[in-house]
Amino acid sequence: MKKIILSISVILLLTGIVFAQDIPQTEVPSLIVNNFKKSYPKSSSLDWSKEGNLYKIEFEIGWFNDYTAWYNEAGERVKFVEEIAKNKLPQNILTKIETEFKGHRVDGVKKITAGKVVTYAVDLNSLKQDWDVVFDSKAEVLSKVAD
């Protein structure tokens, strides 16, 4: 059993290395770096990686604001993830949480923008069951996974 767990761990580690590879900023095309710096001039703690044909950057603005952005090779931002406060969730999603997830508290929220599509990944916790739920902007549940 220990060999199986070790084998699976090694495979997952290698898979992560193949699909997401940390790279220094000097290996990121200047078009992407310049577009990023124009959009986020106050960013810090930059961590670049490459996932397939996309360049991913994890960064901070201020003390508690974590962000992740993906850029294509043309220098266009194609996806953006930001951690937001519960009170920044649209009211329709808050109402849905109150009705369909009664007794759960919002423990974390990420706003995900891919093109013009916005979704919200919400961690909901209670004493009985925790959920990772993704809502669209109309408060429809796109996915619900027990945590």
C-alpha contacts under 8 A as a table, 3 or more apart, distances in Angstrom:
res1	aa1	res2	aa2	distance
1	M	4	I	5.15
1	M	5	I	6.38
2	K	5	I	5.17
2	K	6	L	6.05
3	K	6	L	5.03
3	K	7	S	5.96
4	I	7	S	5.05
4	I	8	I	6.12
5	I	8	I	5.16
5	I	9	S	6.10
6	L	9	S	5.05
6	L	10	V	6.21
7	S	10	V	5.18
7	S	11	I	6.21
8	I	11	I	5.09
8	I	12	L	6.14
9	S	12	L	5.18
9	S	13	L	6.11
10	V	13	L	5.05
10	V	14	L	6.12
11	I	14	L	5.17
11	I	15	T	5.98
12	L	15	T	5.00
12	L	16	G	6.17
13	L	16	G	5.20
13	L	17	I	6.39
14	L	17	I	4.99
14	L	18	V	6.22
15	T	18	V	5.11
15	T	19	F	6.17
16	G	19	F	5.31
16	G	20	A	5.68
16	G	21	Q	7.71
17	I	20	A	5.47
17	I	21	Q	5.52
18	V	21	Q	6.57
19	F	50	K	7.77
19	F	51	E	5.47
19	F	52	G	6.51
20	A	49	S	6.17
20	A	50	K	5.53
20	A	51	E	4.73
20	A	52	G	7.60
21	Q	49	S	5.17
21	Q	50	K	5.35
21	Q	51	E	6.82
22	D	47	D	7.54
22	D	48	W	5.90
22	D	49	S	4.02
22	D	50	K	6.53
23	I	27	E	6.48
23	I	28	V	7.71
23	I	48	W	5.65
23	I	49	S	5.10
23	I	50	K	6.98
24	P	27	E	5.67
24	P	28	V	7.28
24	P	48	W	6.47
24	P	49	S	7.90
25	Q	28	V	5.22
25	Q	33	V	7.74
25	Q	48	W	6.38
26	T	29	P	7.72
28	V	32	I	6.86
28	V	33	V	6.69
28	V	48	W	8.00
28	V	55	Y	7.48
29	P	32	I	5.53
29	P	33	V	6.52
29	P	73	E	7.78
30	S	33	V	4.95
30	S	34	N	5.87
31	L	34	N	5.26
31	L	35	N	6.14
31	L	74	A	7.55
31	L	75	G	5.62
32	I	35	N	5.18
32	I	36	F	6.06
32	I	71	Y	6.83
32	I	73	E	7.40
32	I	74	A	7.50
32	I	75	G	4.40
32	I	76	E	7.43
33	V	36	F	5.09
33	V	37	K	6.12
34	N	37	K	5.10
34	N	38	K	6.16
35	N	38	K	5.17
35	N	39	S	6.29
35	N	75	G	6.58
35	N	76	E	7.81
36	F	39	S	5.20
36	F	40	Y	6.00
36	F	41	P	7.91
37	K	40	Y	5.13
37	K	41	P	5.00
37	K	43	S	7.91
38	K	41	P	5.81
40	Y	43	S	5.51
42	K	61	I	6.12
43	S	46	L	7.39
43	S	59	F	6.28
43	S	60	E	5.52
43	S	61	I	4.83
43	S	62	G	7.81
44	S	59	F	5.84
44	S	60	E	5.23
44	S	61	I	6.21
45	S	58	E	7.78
45	S	59	F	5.33
45	S	60	E	5.99
46	L	57	I	6.59
46	L	58	E	5.91
46	L	59	F	4.73
46	L	60	E	7.40
47	D	57	I	5.47
47	D	58	E	5.12
47	D	59	F	6.41
48	W	55	Y	7.09
48	W	56	K	5.71
48	W	57	I	4.49
48	W	58	E	6.60
49	S	55	Y	5.97
49	S	56	K	5.17
49	S	57	I	6.38
50	K	53	N	7.11
50	K	54	L	5.83
50	K	55	Y	4.59
50	K	56	K	5.79
51	E	54	L	5.24
51	E	55	Y	6.25
51	E	56	K	6.87
53	N	72	N	6.56
53	N	73	E	6.85
54	L	70	W	6.12
54	L	71	Y	5.54
54	L	72	N	4.84
54	L	73	E	6.67
55	Y	70	W	5.46
55	Y	71	Y	5.12
55	Y	72	N	6.39
55	Y	73	E	7.60
56	K	68	T	7.00
56	K	69	A	5.70
56	K	70	W	4.40
56	K	71	Y	6.47
57	I	68	T	5.58
57	I	69	A	5.38
57	I	70	W	6.46
58	E	66	D	7.46
58	E	67	Y	5.78
58	E	68	T	4.37
58	E	69	A	6.63
59	F	66	D	6.02
59	F	67	Y	5.41
59	F	68	T	6.34
60	E	63	W	7.27
60	E	64	F	7.49
60	E	65	N	5.56
60	E	66	D	4.68
60	E	67	Y	6.02
61	I	64	F	7.51
61	I	65	N	5.44
61	I	66	D	6.80
61	I	67	Y	7.93
62	G	65	N	5.93
65	N	82	E	7.58
65	N	83	E	6.59
65	N	84	I	7.97
66	D	82	E	6.20
66	D	83	E	6.00
67	Y	80	F	7.40
67	Y	81	V	5.65
67	Y	82	E	4.59
67	Y	83	E	6.67
68	T	80	F	5.78
68	T	81	V	5.07
68	T	82	E	6.58
69	A	77	R	6.82
69	A	78	V	7.69
69	A	79	K	5.71
69	A	80	F	4.44
69	A	81	V	6.36
70	W	77	R	5.73
70	W	78	V	5.74
70	W	79	K	5.14
70	W	80	F	6.46
71	Y	74	A	7.78
71	Y	75	G	5.72
71	Y	76	E	5.28
71	Y	77	R	4.34
71	Y	78	V	5.59
71	Y	79	K	7.27
72	N	75	G	5.49
72	N	76	E	5.54
72	N	77	R	6.61
72	N	78	V	6.66
73	E	76	E	7.41
77	R	80	F	7.40
78	V	114	A	5.80
78	V	115	G	5.74
79	K	112	I	7.27
79	K	113	T	5.55
79	K	114	A	4.31
79	K	115	G	6.50
80	F	112	I	5.77
80	F	113	T	5.10
80	F	114	A	6.46
81	V	110	K	6.41
81	V	111	K	5.67
81	V	112	I	4.53
81	V	113	T	6.41
82	E	110	K	5.46
82	E	111	K	5.36
82	E	112	I	6.70
83	E	108	G	7.65
83	E	109	V	5.81
83	E	110	K	4.43
83	E	111	K	6.35
84	I	88	K	6.34
84	I	89	L	7.85
84	I	108	G	7.79
84	I	109	V	5.58
84	I	110	K	5.80
84	I	111	K	6.66
85	A	88	K	5.40
85	A	89	L	7.35
85	A	108	G	7.46
85	A	109	V	6.51
86	K	89	L	5.58
86	K	106	V	6.73
86	K	108	G	7.28
86	K	109	V	6.47
87	N	90	P	8.00
89	L	93	I	6.57
89	L	94	L	6.62
89	L	120	Y	7.97
90	P	93	I	5.52
90	P	94	L	6.57
90	P	137	S	7.62
91	Q	94	L	5.01
91	Q	95	T	6.11
92	N	95	T	5.10
92	N	96	K	6.21
92	N	138	K	7.06
92	N	139	A	5.86
93	I	96	K	4.96
93	I	97	I	6.19
93	I	135	F	7.34
93	I	137	S	7.76
93	I	138	K	7.55
93	I	139	A	4.77
94	L	97	I	5.12
94	L	98	E	6.26
95	T	98	E	5.09
95	T	99	T	6.30
96	K	99	T	5.21
96	K	100	E	5.76
96	K	101	F	7.51
96	K	139	A	6.63
97	I	100	E	5.43
97	I	101	F	4.94
97	I	102	K	6.79
97	I	104	H	7.83
98	E	101	F	5.75
98	E	102	K	5.16
98	E	103	G	7.73
98	E	104	H	7.96
99	T	102	K	5.59
101	F	104	H	5.68
103	G	126	S	6.40
104	H	124	L	5.67
104	H	125	N	5.13
104	H	126	S	4.73
104	H	130	D	7.87
105	R	124	L	5.50
105	R	125	N	5.32
105	R	126	S	6.47
106	V	109	V	7.49
106	V	122	V	6.85
106	V	123	D	5.92
106	V	124	L	4.81
106	V	125	N	6.56
107	D	122	V	7.48
107	D	123	D	5.29
107	D	124	L	5.80
107	D	125	N	6.51
108	G	122	V	5.78
108	G	123	D	5.09
108	G	124	L	7.57
109	V	120	Y	6.78
109	V	121	A	5.69
109	V	122	V	4.59
109	V	123	D	6.47
110	K	120	Y	5.63
110	K	121	A	5.08
110	K	122	V	6.54
111	K	118	V	7.02
111	K	119	T	6.02
111	K	120	Y	4.66
111	K	121	A	6.53
112	I	118	V	5.60
112	I	119	T	5.16
112	I	120	Y	5.95
112	I	121	A	7.48
113	T	116	K	6.70
113	T	117	V	5.71
113	T	118	V	4.53
113	T	119	T	6.56
114	A	117	V	5.32
114	A	118	V	6.52
118	V	136	D	6.53
118	V	137	S	6.17
119	T	134	V	6.71
119	T	135	F	5.65
119	T	136	D	4.51
119	T	137	S	5.92
120	Y	134	V	5.46
120	Y	135	F	5.17
120	Y	136	D	6.38
120	Y	137	S	7.52
121	A	132	D	6.99
121	A	133	V	5.73
121	A	134	V	4.36
121	A	135	F	6.54
122	V	132	D	5.85
122	V	133	V	5.25
122	V	134	V	6.18
122	V	135	F	7.86
123	D	130	D	7.47
123	D	131	W	5.98
123	D	132	D	4.76
123	D	133	V	6.48
124	L	130	D	5.59
124	L	131	W	5.06
124	L	132	D	6.28
124	L	133	V	7.41
125	N	129	Q	6.54
125	N	130	D	4.31
125	N	131	W	6.42
126	S	129	Q	5.53
126	S	130	D	5.79
127	L	130	D	7.77
129	Q	146	A	7.19
129	Q	147	D	7.52
130	D	146	A	5.96
130	D	147	D	5.13
131	W	144	K	6.55
131	W	145	V	5.62
131	W	146	A	4.61
131	W	147	D	5.10
132	D	143	S	7.95
132	D	144	K	5.79
132	D	145	V	5.19
132	D	146	A	6.34
132	D	147	D	6.21
133	V	141	V	6.93
133	V	142	L	7.53
133	V	143	S	5.63
133	V	144	K	4.46
133	V	145	V	6.42
134	V	141	V	5.91
134	V	142	L	5.38
134	V	143	S	5.19
134	V	144	K	6.59
135	F	138	K	7.60
135	F	139	A	5.33
135	F	140	E	5.39
135	F	141	V	4.63
135	F	142	L	5.50
135	F	143	S	7.36
136	D	139	A	5.36
136	D	140	E	5.48
136	D	141	V	6.71
136	D	142	L	6.62
137	S	140	E	7.44
141	V	144	K	7.01
